[in-house]
Amino acid sequence: MPFTDQIIRYGSLSVVGLGKNTGKTECLRYVLDKLHQRQKVVAVTSIGIDGEGVDRVTATPKPFIFLEKGMYFTTVASYYKTKRFRAEICEVLPYETVLGKLVTARALEKGKMILAGPSDTILLQNWVREMPQNFPVDICLVDGAISRLSPASPAVTESMILAVGAAYSLNMRTLAERTRFIFDTVHLPLAGGSLRNKLESITRGIRGITDNGEITDPGVESALLPAQVREVLGKCQNRIYVPGAVSNALLKTLGEGKEVGKTELYIRDFSRIFAEPRVFYSFLRKGGRIIQLFSTRFLAVCVNPVSPQGYRLNSEELVDSIQKEVDIPVYDIKKMEG
Amino acid sequence: MNFARFSERIDGLKYLAGKMELTGSRVRRYLMQMPFSTDRDLLESHFDILQKACEILSDQKAKPFMMQLQHLFSRVHDIRGTLAALKEKRTLDEVELFEIKSFAALCADAGKLCEQAGFPYEKLYPLQEAFNILDPDKTGTVSFYIYDSYNKALSNARRQVAATDPGRDPGKWDQLQNTIQKEELAVREKLSLELSVLYPVLQENFDKLARIEIWFAKAKLAHTYNMVRPATVPGDQPGVLSVEGMINPAIAENLENAGGKFQPVSVTLYPEPCLLTGANMSGKTVVLKTLALIQALTQFSFFVPAQRASIPLVKDVFLVIGDKQDQYRGLSSFAAEMLDLDRILANMAAGTKMLVLADEPARTTNPQEGAAILCALVEYLEKYCVMSLISTHYGDLGLSCRKLRVTGFEGAQVKGRLDPLRMNSYMNYSLIEDKGGSVPLEALNIARLLGVDVSFIDTAKKYLK
C-alpha cells in the first residue's frame, strides 16, 4: 500500500469523512492493519462522541475498530468496560468529556472496541503530542467525526486521508466536486516563514499586514459580519489575516471590494474554511488570493461506493471521476480489502 | 468562615489566590475551604512549615527535586469519586483500581521527592501495600488489568476463549465470556474489599498532596511579593497591630505596569478606634484594604506583603468600603452600608474580637446626619475597645479618639494637568499622628490637577466659606 510509508514518515494521521458512513472507519481499519503488518506501534482514538454501536442518524451498525495486540487506544471508560478482550490500562486522562473519564490502554490481545476520545481539537492536539512522549508509540491515528474536518487540521495531525462515500451523495459529480474542493483548500499556497512566525501566535481577532510585512491591529473582534469586514478592509488595505472561521460573508464581502484582485487573505489552515465552494471559487476567480500558514499532507482519498440504504455506485466509475479532479491516489477501500 | 468567603469580601485576597500556581480545581478546592484560624499555636506551626518551604525554594540544591515535584503535582488526578467508593465499600471497576494503583505509585514518588528536597512536614504514608495488592505479578509497572494470576478459573476461561472462534462456536464463546465477566467481578470485589481497609491512609495522602502543593504555592507567592513571616501577638498581651512598610500587591503591580512605584506604608493600631484623614487620592482606601488583606493572610497562614508585621489574632475582619450596592435586594449603597454596620454592632455586643476597617462611613447621605452616624460609630468602637481604622472627610467632629493623617500632596507647585496615574509621584502616602481636628482641604486643588474645567473650579471656590 503506497501511503503506509508516508504515514510512518509523518507520524500522525487523521482519517476524516465527507459525512457519516462514508467508509471512514473501514478506511481506518485498513490503515491499522497495514501498520500492524509493518510492526509499528500505533495509538488510535476518535474525536468526540460519535461512538455508538449503532449509528443514531441512519440506524446502521457502526463498525468497531479492530485492535491488534500491542496497540494503544484512548476511549471513554464506559466503553472500555464493555470490552471482551484483555487490555491493560496505562493512563486515565486528566480531564473528562461529556461521556466521562478517558482511558488510554494497551491491547494485550486482538480485540474490537468502540472509540470515543478527546472531544475537541485542542485536546486531540495534546493527545497526538503526548502519546509518543508517554508511551513507545510510532504513529498516532485519529478517527474523525461526522462531517468535521477539524481533526485533520495540521495543528493536530501531520497527514490526512479523506473518506468519500455514497452516503454523502449518490451523485458522482457532487462527490467529485466536494472532494476537489477539499483538495483545493488543503493545497492553498503557504505563507512565507517570516510572516508565519509573526502571525502564528495570533489566534483571535483580525490583523492587517502592511506592504513591508508589519502586522497592524484594526481593533475588530471577528470577521463574521460584512460591516466588520468592510471596516477592516478600510483600515488595513488589502492584506488581512483571519485566524478564525472563514465564512461565506467574509469571502463574499472581500470579493465585492473594488481591489479584489489585490486582496490577500491569510488563514491558519484549510480546516478554518467554512465558506461554500461556490463562494470560495468565486473569490479566487475574481483574483483574490487565500494563503495558509500551515498545511497538512493529503495522502489519499478512499471511496465507499455503498450507501447505508444499500445503493451501490459503480466503484470504478466513482474512483475515476474523483481521480480526474485530484492529484493524489484514490482507492476503493472495500476492493482493496477484498 | 473559609477562604472562599473571605476572598469575596477582600479583593486583594482573591487577587493573590489567582496568582498562586496550583495545578487545578482539585487543589484550589482545598485552598478555598481553608479555615480562618484564630489558634496561635497552629498558625505559628504553619509559619514554620511555610518558612521551610521558602528556604527550599531558594535552595539551589533542592531545585531539581522541586521541579520534579511540581510536575508530579500536575499528574495527581482528582480521584474523589474513587475514594468515596472505597469508603462506602463499593466494588471498584478496572479504571478505578488503576487510579488507586497509579495514585499509590505517585505518593511513593512524592514522598521520596519531599524527603530529597528536605521538606519534613506533611509526611505521606507509604502505600506499598495498596500497590502490591494491585501488582500480583510484582512487575512494578503502573499499568493495570485484572491479571490472570488473581484467579485460576479466570485464567482458564481466558485461555479457552482465545482458542474459540466466536463465528464458528458462538454459544461456547458467549458462555466463556460470561464466565470471564463473573470471575473478573469476583476479583474486583475481593480487591475492593482489601483496599477499603486502606481507605483512611489513601484519603489522608490525597489531602496531604494538595496541602504540600499549597505550601509551596504560598512560598512561591512570598518570594514573588517579598512577603515576610508575621509575628502573631499572644492572646494575653495587649492587641497591638503593627505593620511596617506594607504593600498592596494588586495595586503595586498596576502601578509598576504604568511605570510608577508603590510607596510602602507603616501603621500601628491599638484596641480602640482611630480616624484616618487625608486628601482625595491620598490612598486612604488602599490603607484599609491592605490592612484587611494582611490580617486575613496571617490567619490563613500566609506570609504578608510588608517589611515587618505583628498581628493580634481576631475572630473576624470587617472591611466596609461602602460601594456594595445591592439592587437585586433593593438596597442602595447607603442601606447596604448601614446593614454592614449593624452586623458589626451585633458582633461588638457579642464581644467578638475583630478588626473593623471602614471607608468613609455614611458619606452617601447628608453631612449633618453622616457626621452623627460616624461619631456614634466611634463611640461604640471606643466602648467595646474594637481595633479599628475609620477613614473620613468630615472635619472638626470634636472627637477625642486617636487620629492618623496621610501626609498628603507635595506637588502644590505643579502647574497644568496631571495624569491620575502620575499623581502618585507627588503624593506622600506615609501616615502621621494628627493632633488637630481639621481635615485637609485639597479637593479643588486636586480637581484642578486632574484637568477639570478651570472656570468651574473658580465657581466652586466662590462657595467656599
HADDOCK unambig.tbl for C-alpha pairs under 7 A between the chains (distance, minus, plus):
assign (segid A and resid 77 and name CA) (segid B and resid 95 and name CA) 6.94 0.50 0.50
assign (segid A and resid 87 and name CA) (segid B and resid 145 and name CA) 6.62 0.50 0.50
assign (segid A and resid 88 and name CA) (segid B and resid 143 and name CA) 6.04 0.50 0.50
assign (segid A and resid 88 and name CA) (segid B and resid 144 and name CA) 5.14 0.50 0.50
assign (segid A and resid 88 and name CA) (segid B and resid 145 and name CA) 4.72 0.50 0.50
assign (segid A and resid 89 and name CA) (segid B and resid 98 and name CA) 6.77 0.50 0.50
assign (segid A and resid 89 and name CA) (segid B and resid 143 and name CA) 5.32 0.50 0.50
assign (segid A and resid 89 and name CA) (segid B and resid 144 and name CA) 5.17 0.50 0.50
assign (segid A and resid 89 and name CA) (segid B and resid 145 and name CA) 6.29 0.50 0.50
assign (segid A and resid 90 and name CA) (segid B and resid 143 and name CA) 4.44 0.50 0.50
assign (segid A and resid 90 and name CA) (segid B and resid 144 and name CA) 6.77 0.50 0.50
assign (segid A and resid 94 and name CA) (segid B and resid 77 and name CA) 6.18 0.50 0.50
